[in-house]
Amino acid sequence: MFFTLEDPNAKIHGSRDPLGVQPVWSGFGRKVVTNLTTVTNSIRGFTVLIVSRLLTEKMIAKGISGEQDALSIFLRAEQISSYARYIGHDVGSDIRGIERVKRFVADYGPDVPIQDDATGMILSDQKMYGIWGLYTVSGRVSGLIADGPVGLTDFARDFADKHYWPSLQPSEHRLFKLLKEGGTLRTRKNDPIFRSISEILPEKLTPDEHWFYSETLRDARHVREYQAAKRQPLFAELLKKHTDLGSYTNRAEVTHLAKAARKHDEALAKRLDKIVRLEALLAPAEALFDYLQTCGGQTPAKVANKIRDHWGTFVPNLDEPFDDTLSEIVSISAVGADIGEVMARCDNALSVGAYEEAITALLDWNKLVMAGRNAAPWVQMASGKLDVRYRGQARGLPAGDALLELWRNPYFIDTLKTIALQLEENN
């Protein structure tokens, strides 16, 4: 069984994402990056996930706690790890809840609270927005953690027992007591708990960690059905060779990656081609809908003339056939044939500069998406003019000369680049 990995930032929350593009780019991106999400971009975040599960597993195995205590133990372990990274290794970012960590240190000094309630939580909802909520599914798909709230895979447990547990074992009694009951962490180098956790969380990876996280995170070699991820090692290698790992993805970069991939794997090249073609529609469509939210009370014809003056006679990059990409879009459960049809209308209209028709298609697109959420459209027609009912990210149009390289959606590529960069910096 292959776990379908939903990205926390690719879910539709309330009235966000008026064109419903997040499930679309997510579906296409998942074909090239199988195990990461837009937020699982810290190798040490996965270390905290593994160590917290390891400690929970050992405490249950020794009869110190029960499975019902797993969440509380995990949250406290994450808090200890965060202080160890911030104070012990001077990490000023890359920590979920860093602002509250800093505040607790300022308020309490070297003796900080470790609790599973508001007195110790390092996020307003640490369960949802901390490592437990954001890294668990990705860790499971990557082959690191077992199903359910407790346990690691054999592969990850063997690694953790060999590389992390020897540092933790000397403080086992005190550490388990703090994890079970809560209390105060003394953030001093001579404190056994603080020292043991700090020892396994330096920013520099060991050579064994470099191998382990390359295998599991970057190359996805332990994804449960590796067939689904078999192209990821090549894709990661192409990212390393042909992109700036420290920069955001852009159109020219993905186009070049597709060309480079074609020498090694035609299937990967075609996946990247589809992403390039999809983004050629999504990026200008999203930008145009953002702009429509600033055009209340104007006729579509007047707005279309403004767009033409700004963008020119057509939107570039839409000359390649769209049918193959569209058929895959429609297969995504959150889309369907009706939305696919208006997407195709919008694509065709933008490709020939029929901006009034593009506006109409965008209004229909938004109406269908919002109807699926039992909500009203953001913009509609009233007495022949645009009636803006909800202002989301209302923005001006991007410059016409920016259209050629316009890129707005991540497709999980940026996360893979970030993980690859962290590994390169530690190589």
N, C-alpha and C positions, 0 to 999 in steps of 0.2 A: 504493500500500500504506500502510495506517495502522498505525503501531507501537502495539501494546497496551502501555500504560504501567503496569507493576506498581509499587506503592509499597513501599519497603523495610519500612515499618512495617505494611503490610497483608498481609505474608506470614506464614504460620503457621510459627513456629520451635519445634521440639521439642514441649513440652507446653503451650505458651501457647494462649490463646484457646479455652477448653474448649467453647464453643458454635459455633465456626467462623464468627463473625459478621464477621470482617475481610474476607474475600472478598465478603461480601454488601454491607456499607456501601461498600466500595471500588467495586464494580460500579455501584451507584447514584450515588455521588459522581462517578465518571468521566463521567457524562452531563452534568454541569454545569461541571466543571473538568477539561479534557481533558489538560493538559500539565504540571501540577505534582503533587508528592507531598507527604506530610506533612513532609518534611525539606528540601525545596528552597525555603526561605523567606528566602533572602538574595540580593538583587540582586547584591551584590558577589561572592557565591559564583559566580554565573554569569559575572561579569567575569573571575574567576580561571580558570574553565573555558575561556572564549574565548581569553584571553591565553596560557594554557599550551598550548592546541592550536595557536594561531598561531605561537608560538615553535618548537614541535616541527615544524610543517609547514615553516617557513623553514629550520631546520637540516637537515632531510632534503633539501629542494630544493637547498641549497647543497653537498650531499655531505658535510656535517660529521658526520652521524649517519645511521643506517639506521632503518627502521620498527621493527626489533627493539628499538631504544633508546627508543621512544616513552613507555613507562611510566616509565622512570627519569627522563627529561627532565621529564615532567609532574609527578612527585612533587617534584622539586627546585624546579620553578617555583612549585608551590603553597607550598612552605616559604618561599621568598623572599617571595612575596606576603603570607604570614601575618605575617612579621616586619615587612614594610613597613607593614602595616595596624596592627599592635600598637604598634610603636615610632614609626613615622612619623606615624600619625594617632590614636594613643591609643585604639584600639578594644579594649575590654576584654571583649567578647563577640562573637557573630556570626562567629567564626572556628572552623572545624573544628580541634580540637587545641589550643585556646587554653591549656589547663593546661600542656601540655608546652612550648609556646612560651614561656610565662612561666618555666618551670623552666630551660630552656636559656639564656634571657637571664640568669637569676640565677646559673647555674653558669658560663657562659662569658663573661659581660659583653657588650661590643659586637661581639665576633667570634664568630658562631654557626656551627655546622656545617650544611652543606647536603649531604646524602647520601641515597642510596636504600636505606639499611639502618638498623638500629636506632640507629646513632650520630647520625643526623639526622632520622629519622622523627618527625613531630609527633603521630602516633597509633600505638597498638600495631599496628594494621593500617591504614596510611594508604591503601592501595589500595582497601580495602573501605569504610572509614568516612570517608574524606576526600572531596574534590570528585570525583575520578575515579569512585569507586564509587557515590556518592549523587546526583550531578548529571548524569552522562553521558546516561542514557536520557531524562531530562526535557529536557536540552538538545537532544537529537536530535529528540524529538517536537516541541519548540518551533520547530524549523527553524533552529537555531543551528550545529549541528555535523554533520559528515558521518558516514556509516556507518564502522565500523571504529575503530581506535585513533588515527587521524591525520586531521586536516583539519577545515575549517569549511565551511559552506555558502557559496555565492557571496555571498549577502546579508550574512552575518555577517563574511566575510572583507573585503568592501568596507568595512564599517563599521570593523573593527579596523585595517585598513591606514590608514584616514584618521584615526582618532581615538586609537589606541593606539601604532601602530608609530612615528610620528614622535618620541615620547618615548623609545622603547626603542632606536631605531637608533643614537644616539650611543654607547651602551655595548655595541653588538652584539658586538664581538670578545670582550670580557671576560665578558659575560653568557653567550654561547654556550659559552665554555670552562668556566665554572662549571656550566652545565647539563649539559654532556657528561661532565665528569670529577668533579664534586663538588668540595668544598673548604670554604672559609670565606667567609661573607658579612660584610662590615664594615658594621654598621648605623649609619653616620654619614651626615649630610646631604651631606657632600662626596664620598662614595663614588659613583662613576658608576652602578653597578648599583643600589644602594639608592635613589639619587635618582630614577633613571628609573622603577623599579617603583612607588615611592611616588607619583610624579607622576600616575600613571593610576589610583590607588586611593583617592582621598579619599572621605570619606563622602558629601559633596555631589556629586550627579550634575550633569553638564553638561546644558544644554538638549537637545543631540543625544542624549545617553544617555537622558534622560527619554523622548524620543520612541521610541528604539530599544527600550528595555525595556518600554515601554507596549505597543508593537506585538507584541512576541514573547512576553513573559511574562504580562502582565496580560490582554491581549486575544486572545492565541493566534492572531493573524492569519496566522502562518507555519506553523501545524500542517500537516503534509504533505497531509492531506485536510481542508481547511478546513471542508467541509460538516459534519464531526463536531464542529467547534468554533465554528460560526457564531453560537451563542447566548451565547458567553462574553463578548464585549464588552458586551452588554446586561446580563448578570449582574453584571459588574464595576461597571458604572455604577450599577446598583441597590444594590449593596453600599455604594458610596460615598455614595449619597443617603439610604439608609434604615437604615444600621447604624453602630455604633461600630466602626471598623476596628481599633481597638486592643483589642477585647474578644473573648473566645471566643464562638463561635456558640452560640445557645440556641434553644429551640423557638419562643418568641414571635417572635424575629427571623426565622426561616425562614418561619414562617407569614405574617408581614407581607410578606416578600419575594415569596412566591407570589402574594399579593393584588396587590402592585404590578406584578409581571410580567404578570399577566393583562390589564392595560391595553395591553400592547405585544406579547406573544408567548404565546399560549395553550400552546404546546408546552413552553416553559420553566416556566410556571406549573404544568403537570401534573407535570413532573419534580420540582419542589420539593414539590408535594403528596405525591408518592410517598415522598420522603425523610422528610417529616414523619410520614407514616403508618408507615413502616418503623421509624423510631426510637421510635415509641410502643410498639412491641413489644420491640425490641432492648434499650432502656435498662432497663425494669423486669425483663426476663428475665435480663439479665446481673447486675443487682443482686441478684435473688433467688437465682441460682445461687451467687454469691459468699457469700450468707448461708447457703445449705445446707451449705457447707463448714465451718461452725461448729456444725452440728447433729448431729454423729455420735452414734449411740446413741439417737436420738429417733425416735418414730413419725411418719410423714407427717401423721397427724391432729393430733398435738400441735403440730407445726411450723406446720401450716395455721392452727390457732387463734391462734398467736402472730402470724402474718402478718396475719390478719384484725383482730386487736386493734391492730396497728400501722398498717395500710394502709386499713382500712375495708372496706366490703362489695364494692368492685370497684376495678379499676385504671382511671383515666380515659384518655381520648383513643383508646380502642379501638372506638368506636361506628361509625366509618366502615368501609365494606366493605373486606375484605382480599384478596378474590379476585384483583383485577387486579395488586396488588402481589405477591401470592404467585406468580402465574404468571411474573412476571419473576424472582423469586428462584430459582425452580426451574430457570430456563434457565441460571443460572450454573453452570459446570462443577463447581465444588467443592461444590455443594449437592445437587441431585438431588431426585427425587420423595419419597423416604423422609424426608429431613430436612425438606422442605417440609411434609409431612403433620404431623410433630410440632410444627413451628412454628405451623401453623394450630391445632392442638389447644391449644397453650399460649396463643395469642392469644385463643381463644374462652374458655378457662378463666379467664384473668385478667380478661377483660371482664365476667364475671358473678360474680367473686369465688369461683370454685370452686378454691380454693388447693391442695387436696389433688390434684386432677386436674392443676393447673399443675405441681406438684412432680413428678408421675409423667411428665408430658410433658417436663420439663426433664431428668430422668434419662435418658429415651429419646433425647432430642436429643443430650446429651453422649455417650451410648453410641455412637450412629451416627457422630458426628464423630470420636471417638477410634478407632473401628473402621477408619475411612478412613485413619488414620495407623498402623494396626497396633499400637495401644496400648490399654491398659485404661481403662475409665471412671474419672473422678475420684470420683464418688459413685454408689453402687448400693444396692440393698436386700439386707439379710441378716437373716433371721429377723424380718421385719416392721419392721425399723428401718433408718435411714439409716447406711450404712457408708462413711465418708469415707476414700478411699484416697490422695488427693493434695490437699494444701492449696495452692491458688494464691493469689489475692488474696482471702483470707477476710476479709469485712467484715460489719459490722452492716447492717441494713436502713436505707435512707434514710427520712427522716421522711415520714409520710403526706402532709403538705401540700406536700412537695417533688415528689411524683409528677406533678403537673400540668405542671411545667416540666422534668422529668427529661430530660437529654440527655447522652449519653456518647461518641458517635462523631463524628469530624470531617468526613467526606465531602469532604475536601480544601478545604473552604470557608475554614477558618482560614488556610491557606497563601495562598490568593488574597487574602484580606483583608490579610495581612501584606505581600505584594508591593504591593498597592494603597496601603497606608499609607506604605510607603517612597517610593513615587512621589509621593504627596500631600505628604509632608514635604519633598520636593525640588522641588516645583513652584513 
